[in-house]
Amino acid sequence: MPVLNRAAKALKHPVFQTVARVADQLGLETYVIGGYVRDALLERGNAKDIDFVAVGSGIELAKAVAQNLPNRPKVQIFKNYGTAMLQTQGMTLEFVGARKESYAHESRNPSVSPGSLVDDQNRRDFTINALALSCNLDNFGRLLDPFDGLTHLDQKLLITPLDPDTTFSDDPLRMLRAVRFASQLKFVIEEKTLAAIKRNAARLSIISKERIVDEVHKILASPIPSIGLSLMHQTGLMAEVFPELMALQGIEEKEGQTHKDNFWHTLEVVDNMAQYSDDLWLRWAALLHDIGKAPTKRFDQKAGWTFHGHEFVGSKMVYKLFKRLKMPLNEKMKFVQKMVAMSSRPIVIAQEVTDSAVRRLLFDAGEDLESLMTLCEADITTKNPKRFRRYHENFKRVREKVVEVEQRDHVRNFQPPISGEEIMKTFGLSPSREIGLIKEAIKEAILEGEISNDYDQAKSFMLEKAAKLGLKPLV
C-alpha cells in the first residue's frame, strides 16, 4: 500500500477528527507522532497508544478534547512533564507540548522549554520515531519527515536524528530502546549508531533499574529475543545489566576436555522458549536457568567439567538479581526461582523414568509441572538430529509417565491423608517434633510407593511409625 494511503488509514478513526477540530478551535498546530505513526506506516497491527504533540499547551488540548469525546473521559495531568493523558474507546491518548531539551551530563532528566515541531522531532530517539502526521483540518494527514525516516523504515534501519553520541549520552535509555526496536521489528542498527552505543554503554548506570527492566521485558517478549540479547552483548550493555550472564561466556579447555559456551546456549534456550510460550516469566526462567554454572564450574580429572549444584546456586542468584534490578520479589520471582532450581530434574528422570521419581517431581513441581517440562524441552539445543530426537522422545516418556502416576496416585498438589490435628488427637499430643516426624514419614512412604495415597493405608502406617517412636493411641 502506498505511503499516502497508509498515512490516511492511520488517521481513519473518528478520534483524530475530534482532535483536529478541537486543535483548530484552539489555534494549536497539532501532530500525531512517534510509535503510532511508525507502526501504522509499517502496517504493524492496531496500536492503542497514540501520542499527540501540540505547538503550545498539550494539557489544554487534552482537556478540550476530553470535553468533546462521547464518554467525557477523565484527564490525567502530569505537570512536571507538561503532559496529559486520557483513555477512550480502548485507546490511550497522550498530549504534550512541543519542546526542546538540554541535558546535564550526570542526569537523564532534561531541562525543558517550549519549542517548535522541529525542536520536538530533534529530541526523538530515532528517525523512524520522528515521523509526524498533521492533525489540523487544513492539512490533515500530511506527513512530516525531516530526517528521512520513511526511507529508514523501508531499509529497516535504526538511525538517530542527530549525532548518536549526543543522543545516547543525553538519554542512555535510548541505547536499550535501539536494541529493543531491533528485536521487536527485526531492524538493523546503523553502523555509526551501533558504534556510539558501544562508546556510551557505561552511561546506562544513570538510568533507573525500573526503566531498564521495562526494556528488557520487551526484548524478552519479542519474537526472537536473541536478536536483542546478542546486541546487548555486542554493545557492552549486557555487562551493565546482566554481569551474571556475561560470566557464562567462553569455552575453557583442560586436558583436552571442553564445555559448551553457556552464554550462547542460554540465548538459544530463550529463543526456543519464545517458540513454545508467550509467558514472560517462563522466558525469564529460560534466560536465568544456567546462571549458577559460572560459580560452580570445576574440573575433575575423572569426570571432566562439572557444575554440581548449579541449579540450587542459580535459584539463590535469581533473588539477588531481581533485588538488584529492583524487580518485585513476589510470586513471579518465586516462580522463576523454582524453575531454575528444578531445571535439571526432568532431564535426570528422563534417563530412568521410575514411579517414585515421577511422584516426587509431581509433588515438588505441583501446578508448575507443565512450565518446567516446557523449560526442559527448550533447553535442548543440540545440533545432532539423533540426539535431538532421542531427548524429545525421553521427555515424551516422562510426560506419559506423569499422566499415568497422577491418575493413580493423585500426587499433584499433594495433601497428606492424615493431618497433624488427627495425629495429635490420636495420641493425645500437643504440637511437637514427633508430629512432624510422623507426617514426613507418611509423605515419604507415599512418594516412595510403600503405601498408596489413601486414608486407611496412611493410618495403618501412622500407627506403625508412632509405635517405633514409643507412642500409643489413646483408644
Buried (B, 14 or more C-beta within 10 A) or exposed (E): EEEEEBBBBBBEEEBBBBBBBBBBEBEBBBBBBBBBBBBBBBEEEEBEEBBBBBBBBBBBBBBBBBEEBEEEBEBEBEEEEBBBBBBBEEBBBBBBBBBBBEBEEEEBEBEBEBBEBEBBBBBBBBBBBBBBBBBBEEEBBBBBBBBBBBEBBEBEBBBBBBEBBEBBBBBBBBBBBBBBBBBBBEBBBBEEBBBBBEBBBEBBEBBEEEBBBEBBBBBBBBEBBBBBBBBBBBBBBBBBBBEBBBBBBEEEEEEEEEBBBBBBBBBBBBBBBBEBBEBEBBBBBBBBBBBBBBBBBEBEEEEBBBBEEBBEBBBBBBBEBBEEBEBEEEEBBBBBBBBBBBBBBBBEBBEEBEBBBBBBBBBBBBEBBEBBBBBBBBBBBEEEEEEEEBBEEBBEEBBEBBEEBBEEBBBBEBEBBBEBEBBBEBBEBEEEEBBEBBBEBBBEBBBEBEBBBEEEBBBEBBBEBBEEEEBEEEE
